[in-house]
Amino acid sequence: MPLTIEWLPIIWGAPFIGAFLSGLAGLVNKRASAYIGAISIGVSAILTIPAILAFIGSGDIVVSPRYSWIQMPLHNGIVDIDLGVYLDGISLTLTAMVAWVSFLIGVYSLSYMKGDYGEHRYWVFFSLFVGSMLLLVMTDNLIMLLIGWEGTSLASYALIGHWYRDDKHAWVGDPGRKALGKPTWFTPSHAGVRAIVMTGVPDIGFILGLTSIMLITGTIYIPDLYSGLAPMMGDLAARGILAGFLLMFTLGALAKSAQFPLHEWLVTAMTGPASVSALIHAATMVKAGVYFMLRFVPIFLSASSIAGDLALSQVRDYLAMVGGIGVFTAFMMATMALVARELKLILAFSTASQIGYMFMAASYAGMTHEPGLGIVAGLSHLLSHAVFKASLFLGAGILIHSLGSRYIDQMVGRAAKLRVTMMSMILASLGLAAIPPFSGFWSKDLTIDVAIESGYAASAVLAMIASLLTAIYTLRMISILYLVPQRDVHVKGVGGEIHGDHGEDPVAYIPYLLLAGATPIMGILWGWAINGFSTISLRGTGLGAPEISYRLDLLAIASTIAIAGSLLAIGLYRKFGLDLFEAMRGNPIAVAINRFLHDRWYINSIIYAIFVDGGAGAVRSLGRYFEGGVIDRIYHAVIPRGFSIFSRILRAYQPGIINSYLIVMVLGAIFLILLQIWR
């Protein structure tokens, strides 16, 4: 029997209230808006503790009363849209992660955003962002999920374009650089539009799928979908379109989590403040798409098993496609990170790559004998990634602000002066590189194990290659920042000005130091806690909790890959330093590969050529040929000629003889009388 707790909606409601109050307070005092926003998120974080204890103690799921909101009439009845909370193992884990990581980022922001010209606006949208994400993962129905989903899109647009004056320090990409004739650098205002367009357009598929489910099944209550979707899935499977429908339904999730080919918005989202990057990449936004997969894969598997073998087969086809997209994204984005010079850009590529592992694990869950293994693997990697990636982005923000450059090769010899940041960056990077026993090692290994257990050996191999690349680019970043000998260079700030080295503010560094320290602690406790976590995280999903035991051969391979990649990067950059860049420039093949990777496989340029330039060309053609050739001709030729013919006909029936007019009038009167009698 579910445990009902009345105050659960306060967890997602507090940041919304904080956003409103921050907006009011900021009209008087900007710092007041900052403290209100941070406190509101802190309230959410603190309230997750009794929710977790109640969940563990109850032995069942935890819900809130379903507070009435509105009713929606459908052809098959009335659908209630209530403000209800549904916490099973998946949503509870996401709720705790979102609340606590966001709170630490908020504390960091108190220092990082102090004195910023948009500080008041920042806190309104920051709180709105966190509230939307908490609503998304806690709600018990699809309509409220959609509201939270679109709320994160709105907030991300405002925060990515926070420095809307397009200050040069906030640009991403090398100014003036082009690929296939298209610019590869972006301003905050441009990046904000890219984000809302590239995530908003695919959301149409999500909305269409959600609407179809609501209209056909007559319910929007998420727990009802485990069996309620079965008739609809059976019908779609009989028509041979179930896999296509589910893929359309998942387009919004693929875009939200920056999976190929919908990943480009995330690259340029780096124009926002570092705290925004941490929020988007670690706690919110991109994790929404992973939550979608973790939430709906068990539902799809349960409903299709009821619907029959045909439906289950097409669901597995769909999951194979999404899993393949995930592992390809993991590999592709890792290759881009190998040559990136911008610190936050390296971390952005890394995020999309690691999200690919999560998509792979969650999707391939449907092909294993124990689907719970894939869900636990995806959820575990989501959790460990949120911790070390938030730390890395927050540390990167301090480095960029203090050293006056966003390029790692311009930080050489100076980054090490920020001792706390250096310690945090190294600890968090070891988690990203999957060095044992850090948390990233165990969680990434588990996702690869899912690919092996599902029978997709090629995906497992590609995931291992991506893991090798991850270790290389991560330790390349650390080597350039902290191991390359200092050079006597005049470093110019990203905004054109020279910055001096600034000290470290404890309000800023304590959050990312705590997160960095949690990375090895989680890794050390992993073996003891993973099976308990598996049992708790799968509660309420209908999936059995697998007994997780790591394979020694896979652990040995994963350890070798991570350590070898790390040592290779350290060895190369310790020996050659930044001269390695020069050595590459002397080889035409190396130059071509470097350009291909640095310009992001030319995907951005291709997108602009097809959709932006192609769309503009289509509009011009429409104006030239349709408007000029069709509309103008109708307006200036067809319509006047038609009226002319019509007027001649009317004149022909006006002979000027009164008897003719009387006859027409009488016939008209008779017609009206007959019409009235007939009615």
ROMIBA-784488 format. One record per residue (C-alpha): residue number from 1; x, y, z. Coordinates in pm, whole numbers, plus 50000, padded with zeros to 5 digits. Layout:
BEGIN
  seq     c1     c2     c3
  NUM      X      Y      Z
...
END
This chain:
BEGIN
  seq     c1     c2     c3
    1  50000  50000  50000
    2  50159  50335  49897
    3  50255  50573  50175
    4  50079  50909  50138
    5  50258  51227  50249
    6  50069  51555  50214
    7  50368  51793  50192
    8  50554  51626  49904
    9  50444  51890  49644
   10  50636  52149  49847
   11  50959  51991  49718
   12  50888  52100  49362
   13  50675  52397  49461
   14  50934  52575  49678
   15  51162  52679  49385
   16  50861  52814  49192
   17  50767  53024  49494
   18  51133  53123  49519
   19  51136  53235  49156
   20  50829  53454  49214
   21  50963  53606  49536
   22  51308  53656  49382
   23  51146  53851  49104
   24  50970  54080  49350
   25  51266  54120  49587
   26  51506  54190  49303
   27  51315  54505  49216
   28  51443  54646  49546
   29  51767  54455  49611
   30  51946  54212  49379
   31  52124  54033  49662
   32  51790  53967  49829
   33  51675  53786  49515
   34  51990  53572  49529
   35  51938  53462  49889
   36  51567  53393  49836
   37  51640  53179  49530
   38  51913  52978  49703
   39  51704  52928  50019
   40  51402  52807  49820
   41  51612  52538  49654
   42  51766  52453  49993
   43  51414  52390  50127
   44  51358  52137  49848
   45  51690  51967  49919
   46  51626  51937  50293
   47  51276  51799  50242
   48  51413  51516  50028
   49  51574  51368  50341
   50  51248  51279  50524
   51  51103  51169  50188
   52  51392  50925  50139
   53  51363  50794  50496
   54  50988  50747  50455
   55  51041  50567  50125
   56  51298  50328  50268
   57  51093  50262  50578
   58  50762  50209  50401
   59  50875  49925  50177
   60  50652  50071  49905
   61  50624  50377  49685
   62  50547  50721  49829
   63  50274  50948  49692
   64  50093  51267  49780
   65  49717  51323  49775
   66  49601  51410  49425
   67  49506  51775  49462
   68  49237  51868  49205
   69  49337  52119  48941
   70  49145  52100  48613
   71  48938  51848  48418
   72  48974  51777  48049
   73  48673  51633  47860
   74  48757  51362  47607
   75  48540  51155  47375
   76  48579  50858  47610
   77  48527  51040  47938
   78  48675  51301  48167
   79  49048  51316  48242
   80  49150  51468  48574
   81  49473  51669  48571
   82  49579  51673  48933
   83  49878  51806  49124
   84  50001  51472  49250
   85  50343  51331  49338
   86  50450  50975  49259
   87  50785  50867  49402
   88  50905  50526  49299
   89  51274  50434  49311
   90  51362  50612  48986
   91  51182  50940  49055
   92  51301  50950  49417
   93  51665  50911  49310
   94  51628  51186  49050
   95  51450  51412  49298
   96  51729  51385  49556
   97  52000  51433  49292
   98  51834  51736  49131
   99  51759  51907  49462
  100  52098  51863  49628
  101  52322  51922  49326
  102  52114  52227  49229
  103  52137  52358  49586
  104  52517  52332  49583
  105  52526  52507  49246
  106  52299  52774  49395
  107  52537  52829  49686
  108  52824  52861  49437
  109  52618  53113  49242
  110  52589  53340  49547
  111  52956  53418  49497
  112  52999  53360  49125
  113  52709  53582  49011
  114  52755  53856  49271
  115  52751  54197  49105
  116  52649  54065  48763
  117  52428  54305  48566
  118  52166  54032  48526
  119  52186  53886  48878
  120  51819  53951  48955
  121  51702  53789  48631
  122  51946  53501  48678
  123  51789  53393  49008
  124  51435  53408  48875
  125  51516  53167  48593
  126  51758  52957  48800
  127  51484  52883  49055
  128  51230  52829  48777
  129  51469  52581  48615
  130  51509  52374  48931
  131  51137  52381  49007
  132  51051  52268  48653
  133  51296  51979  48670
  134  51167  51866  49010
  135  50808  51883  48882
  136  50910  51681  48578
  137  51055  51392  48780
  138  50806  51396  49070
  139  50469  51428  48897
  140  50230  51137  48861
  141  50077  51242  48527
  142  50183  51322  48173
  143  50040  51675  48152
  144  50233  51802  48453
  145  50540  51622  48319
  146  50499  51818  47996
  147  50466  52147  48187
  148  50788  52076  48375
  149  50952  51962  48053
  150  50877  52286  47870
  151  50959  52488  48181
  152  51317  52361  48163
  153  51332  52466  47797
  154  51211  52817  47875
  155  51453  52860  48166
  156  51746  52719  47967
  157  51680  52969  47687
  158  51698  53258  47934
  159  52004  53126  48118
  160  52207  53022  47812
  161  52148  53371  47670
  162  52194  53534  48011
  163  52468  53767  47882
  164  52236  53885  47605
  165  52456  54186  47533
  166  52683  53929  47366
  167  52986  54012  47578
  168  53290  53867  47408
  169  53401  53673  47715
  170  53084  53464  47686
  171  53130  53354  47326
  172  53193  52992  47244
  173  53417  52884  46957
  174  53708  53060  46792
  175  53596  53402  46661
  176  53631  53420  46284
  177  53668  53045  46232
  178  53445  52887  45968
  179  53373  52533  45854
  180  53232  52474  45506
  181  53178  52849  45493
  182  52965  52855  45811
  183  53072  53032  46132
  184  53166  52800  46418
  185  53157  53061  46696
  186  52838  53172  46868
  187  52719  53456  47088
  188  52489  53410  47392
  189  52182  53550  47216
  190  52237  53317  46920
  191  52307  53018  47145
  192  51986  53073  47344
  193  51778  53068  47026
  194  51961  52756  46905
  195  51882  52579  47230
  196  51509  52650  47231
  197  51472  52571  46859
  198  51678  52252  46858
  199  51501  52117  47166
  200  51159  52268  47094
  201  51104  52136  46742
  202  51167  51769  46837
  203  50935  51823  47134
  204  50653  51822  46877
  205  50704  51446  46851
  206  50687  51414  47228
  207  50368  51622  47245
  208  50204  51426  46962
  209  50287  51097  47129
  210  50167  51217  47467
  211  49842  51347  47316
  212  49784  51019  47132
  213  49831  50821  47453
  214  49590  51047  47639
  215  49321  51035  47369
  216  49341  50662  47303
  217  49395  50525  47653
  218  49182  50787  47829
  219  49439  50828  48108
  220  49739  51044  48184
  221  49820  50880  48520
  222  50168  50733  48480
  223  50120  50416  48694
  224  49814  50324  48483
  225  50025  50312  48167
  226  50202  49988  48265
  227  49892  49797  48155
  228  49681  50074  48003
  229  49911  50116  47703
  230  49879  49749  47600
  231  49571  49779  47369
  232  49717  50083  47193
  233  50056  49917  47149
  234  49894  49599  47019
  235  49698  49798  46758
  236  50006  49996  46648
  237  50211  49676  46629
  238  49947  49513  46407
  239  49979  49810  46173
  240  50360  49780  46180
  241  50415  50133  46313
  242  50478  50080  46686
  243  50856  50125  46665
  244  50813  50441  46456
  245  50555  50581  46698
  246  50780  50521  46999
  247  51076  50680  46820
  248  50864  50987  46743
  249  50757  50995  47110
  250  51127  50985  47211
  251  51247  51267  46982
  252  51205  51523  47257
  253  51414  51311  47495
  254  51689  51263  47235
  255  51704  51639  47179
  256  51687  51725  47549
  257  51980  51496  47620
  258  52178  51612  47314
  259  52197  51279  47134
  260  52301  51260  46769
  261  52194  51432  46548
  262  52019  51667  46794
  263  52331  51744  46999
  264  52450  52075  46856
  265  52254  52300  47091
  266  52445  52166  47391
  267  52782  52263  47245
  268  52690  52630  47223
  269  52504  52630  47555
  270  52846  52711  47702
  271  52773  53080  47649
  272  52586  53087  47979
  273  52755  53131  48319
  274  52951  52831  48449
  275  52683  52769  48712
  276  52426  52739  48433
  277  52649  52494  48249
  278  52676  52287  48566
  279  52299  52300  48615
  280  52220  52199  48257
  281  52488  51931  48228
  282  52472  51778  48575
  283  52136  51820  48746
  284  51872  51932  48496
  285  51785  51960  48126
  286  52004  51689  47971
  287  51910  51447  48250
  288  51542  51497  48161
  289  51588  51287  47849
  290  51758  51011  48049
  291  51472  51023  48300
  292  51230  50979  48009
  293  51405  50657  47908
  294  51438  50527  48263
  295  51070  50603  48328
  296  50918  50474  48004
  297  51131  50172  47913
  298  50979  49965  48198
  299  50633  50087  48092
  300  50694  49994  47728
  301  50825  49650  47823
  302  50535  49580  48059
  303  50264  49697  47820
  304  50415  49522  47516
  305  50445  49191  47703
  306  50070  49215  47766
  307  50002  49319  47405
  308  50182  49017  47262
  309  50501  48902  47090
  310  50455  49129  46786
  311  50441  49438  47006
  312  50738  49321  47215
  313  50942  49260  46900
  314  50877  49611  46768
  315  50952  49764  47109
  316  51289  49589  47100
  317  51351  49723  46749
  318  51286  50071  46882
  319  51513  50018  47183
  320  51790  49886  46958
  321  51773  50206  46751
  322  51785  50434  47054
  323  52065  50232  47215
  324  52264  50250  46892
  325  52217  50628  46880
  326  52340  50648  47238
  327  52663  50454  47192
  328  52740  50633  46864
  329  52692  50968  47039
  330  52926  50853  47317
  331  53199  50779  47062
  332  53145  51080  46836
  333  53144  51340  47111
  334  53454  51185  47271
  335  53646  51232  46946
  336  53555  51601  46942
  337  53676  51649  47298
  338  54020  51517  47200
  339  54113  51837  47018
  340  53899  52104  47188
  341  54087  52397  47345
  342  53803  52559  47538
  343  53770  52422  47889
  344  53391  52429  47912
  345  53364  52294  47557
  346  53566  51985  47650
  347  53327  51927  47939
  348  53024  51986  47713
  349  53141  51721  47465
  350  53200  51494  47761
  351  52844  51541  47888
  352  52679  51437  47562
  353  52920  51142  47543
  354  52841  51019  47896
  355  52468  51067  47838
  356  52513  50831  47544
  357  52619  50557  47786
  358  52303  50616  47989
  359  52080  50594  47681
  360  52258  50277  47574
  361  52209  50110  47912
  362  51844  50213  47952
  363  51757  50104  47597
  364  51943  49774  47601
  365  51761  49688  47924
  366  51485  49558  47698
  367  51717  49300  47544
  368  51859  49148  47862
  369  51719  48862  48069
  370  51701  49103  48363
  371  51578  49441  48235
  372  51639  49588  48579
  373  52013  49566  48515
  374  51996  49823  48236
  375  51780  50060  48438
  376  52012  50039  48740
  377  52317  50090  48516
  378  52170  50396  48348
  379  52054  50542  48680
  380  52389  50470  48848
  381  52587  50644  48575
  382  52344  50936  48581
  383  52404  50976  48953
  384  52783  50946  48946
  385  52808  51172  48641
  386  52594  51441  48806
  387  52836  51460  49099
  388  53171  51480  48919
  389  53046  51683  48622
  390  52890  51952  48843
  391  53223  51979  49026
  392  53416  52009  48699
  393  53196  52285  48557
  394  53198  52485  48877
  395  53576  52456  48899
  396  53606  52552  48533
  397  53405  52867  48602
  398  53651  52975  48870
  399  53950  52907  48642
  400  53799  53104  48354
  401  53698  53394  48577
  402  54027  53407  48765
  403  54267  53352  48475
  404  54080  53554  48216
  405  54069  53295  47939
  406  53846  53011  47835
  407  54130  52826  47654
  408  54326  52561  47844
  409  54651  52635  47660
  410  54631  52994  47789
  411  54602  52873  48149
  412  54936  52690  48150
  413  55140  52751  48462
  414  54874  52964  48631
  415  54590  52721  48694
  416  54790  52544  48966
  417  54793  52862  49175
  418  54429  52793  49262
  419  54505  52499  49491
  420  54156  52402  49603
  421  54026  52421  49247
  422  54318  52210  49125
  423  54248  51940  49384
  424  53878  51938  49296
  425  53939  51930  48921
  426  54179  51636  48952
  427  53949  51431  49177
  428  53643  51493  48958
  429  53844  51425  48640
  430  53954  51085  48770
  431  53586  51003  48806
  432  53516  51115  48450
  433  53814  50917  48318
  434  53674  50607  48497
  435  53990  50542  48695
  436  53931  50276  48963
  437  53803  50300  49231
  438  53629  50631  49149
  439  53251  50617  49099
  440  53268  50673  48724
  441  53464  50350  48685
  442  53194  50133  48841
  443  52895  50301  48680
  444  53044  50314  48331
  445  53156  49951  48356
  446  52800  49855  48445
  447  52661  50024  48131
  448  52910  49836  47914
  449  52815  49512  48089
  450  52453  49576  47986
  451  52559  49602  47620
  452  52743  49270  47650
  453  52454  49097  47828
  454  52210  49221  47563
  455  52416  49063  47286
  456  52528  49387  47121
  457  52900  49314  47112
  458  52971  49588  46855
  459  52813  49847  47084
  460  53018  49720  47377
  461  53340  49752  47174
  462  53250  50103  47058
  463  53167  50197  47417
  464  53510  50072  47528
  465  53679  50277  47255
  466  53484  50581  47372
  467  53599  50503  47727
  468  53963  50503  47609
  469  53909  50838  47437
  470  53744  50974  47751
  471  54050  50891  47960
  472  54277  51049  47698
  473  54092  51380  47660
  474  54029  51410  48035
  475  54395  51365  48131
  476  54497  51579  47833
  477  54293  51858  47991
  478  54447  51801  48335
  479  54799  51771  48191
  480  54774  52101  48004
  481  54627  52276  48307
  482  54863  52141  48570
  483  55151  51936  48430
  484  55283  52128  48129
  485  55576  52353  48233
  486  55493  52720  48262
  487  55571  52934  47962
  488  55643  53305  47952
  489  55336  53404  47755
  490  55123  53715  47759
  491  54774  53576  47806
  492  54499  53795  47673
  493  54158  53766  47831
  494  53866  53628  47637
  495  53699  53965  47643
  496  54004  54142  47505
  497  54116  54264  47848
  498  54395  54140  48073
  499  54281  53979  48396
  500  54488  53924  48705
  501  54472  53606  48909
  502  54190  53620  49165
  503  54172  53428  49488
  504  53932  53145  49572
  505  53615  53232  49759
  506  53508  52958  50006
  507  53142  53020  49920
  508  53229  52922  49563
  509  53478  52641  49618
  510  53314  52451  49906
  511  53030  52320  49678
  512  53261  52184  49409
  513  53511  52056  49664
  514  53232  51858  49834
  515  53117  51717  49500
  516  53472  51626  49402
  517  53530  51456  49735
  518  53207  51259  49694
  519  53340  51102  49373
  520  53603  50872  49535
  521  53382  50816  49842
  522  53097  50691  49623
  523  53345  50467  49441
  524  53480  50316  49761
  525  53129  50246  49892
  526  53004  50120  49556
  527  53057  49748  49605
  528  52886  49755  49944
  529  52591  49971  49836
  530  52514  49878  49475
  531  52275  49590  49542
  532  52087  49786  49806
  533  52067  50077  49562
  534  51942  49837  49293
  535  51658  49716  49516
  536  51553  50067  49617
  537  51583  50223  49270
  538  51366  49957  49103
  539  51088  49969  49361
  540  50760  50049  49189
  541  50885  49983  48836
  542  50759  49626  48813
  543  51113  49504  48742
  544  51294  49258  48963
  545  51614  49378  49127
  546  51910  49190  48977
  547  52195  49060  49189
  548  52480  49272  49056
  549  52821  49109  49057
  550  53097  49264  48850
  551  53282  49041  48603
  552  53653  49027  48678
  553  53750  49006  48310
  554  53546  49316  48225
  555  53684  49501  48528
  556  54036  49417  48417
  557  53972  49537  48062
  558  53799  49857  48180
  559  54080  49932  48426
  560  54344  49874  48161
  561  54166  50099  47913
  562  54119  50386  48160
  563  54470  50371  48303
  564  54639  50323  47964
  565  54452  50618  47813
  566  54537  50835  48110
  567  54907  50744  48108
  568  54922  50800  47731
  569  54783  51152  47767
  570  55006  51235  48062
  571  55313  51095  47886
  572  55253  51286  47566
  573  55188  51620  47728
  574  55452  51585  48000
  575  55712  51520  47731
  576  55602  51746  47448
  577  55389  51998  47635
  578  55207  52236  47408
  579  55460  52164  47134
  580  55239  51865  47054
  581  55002  52111  46886
  582  55285  52234  46667
  583  55390  51878  46580
  584  55038  51803  46461
  585  55032  52111  46242
  586  55332  51981  46050
  587  55150  51667  45928
  588  54881  51717  45658
  589  54686  51407  45767
  590  54696  51513  46131
  591  54588  51863  46030
  592  54289  51726  45833
  593  54181  51500  46121
  594  54224  51782  46371
  595  54015  52017  46154
  596  53745  51753  46108
  597  53718  51692  46483
  598  53761  52057  46583
  599  53481  52156  46346
  600  53257  51892  46504
  601  53247  51653  46210
  602  53101  51946  46008
  603  52758  51851  46143
  604  52679  52207  46252
  605  52771  52339  45907
  606  52559  52072  45737
  607  52261  52155  45960
  608  52291  52524  45873
  609  52334  52448  45501
  610  52026  52225  45489
  611  51784  52382  45736
  612  51889  52745  45772
  613  52015  52823  45421
  614  51781  52567  45266
  615  51485  52708  45457
  616  51574  53063  45360
  617  51607  52956  44997
  618  51271  52781  45011
  619  51108  53096  45150
  620  51268  53309  44878
  621  51151  53064  44613
  622  50805  53064  44763
  623  50799  53441  44745
  624  50936  53453  44394
  625  50734  53178  44228
  626  50424  53120  44438
  627  50352  53472  44558
  628  50464  53639  44237
  629  50351  53372  43994
  630  50034  53249  44161
  631  49901  53493  44422
  632  49978  53807  44220
  633  49835  53654  43905
  634  49514  53559  44086
  635  49487  53903  44243
  636  49575  54109  43938
  637  49443  53891  43654
  638  49203  53614  43754
  639  48992  53806  44007
  640  48944  54122  43792
  641  48861  53911  43487
  642  48612  53706  43690
  643  48436  54018  43815
  644  48428  54151  43462
  645  48259  53835  43331
  646  48018  53835  43626
  647  47924  54200  43563
  648  47853  54127  43195
  649  47623  53843  43299
  650  47437  54072  43538
  651  47402  54339  43272
  652  47256  54080  43034
  653  46975  54013  43282
  654  46893  54381  43322
  655  46708  54461  42997
  656  46531  54768  43150
  657  46180  54613  43107
  658  45973  54643  43425
  659  45769  54328  43351
  660  46088  54120  43367
  661  46175  54268  43705
  662  45824  54196  43837
  663  45842  53835  43724
  664  46182  53787  43899
  665  46045  53951  44217
  666  45736  53726  44222
  667  45946  53414  44163
  668  46174  53518  44447
  669  45882  53571  44681
  670  45737  53230  44591
  671  46076  53070  44660
  672  46096  53231  45003
  673  45741  53122  45092
  674  45812  52762  44987
  675  46137  52763  45183
  676  45952  52882  45496
  677  45682  52615  45453
  678  45950  52344  45405
  679  46131  52451  45724
END
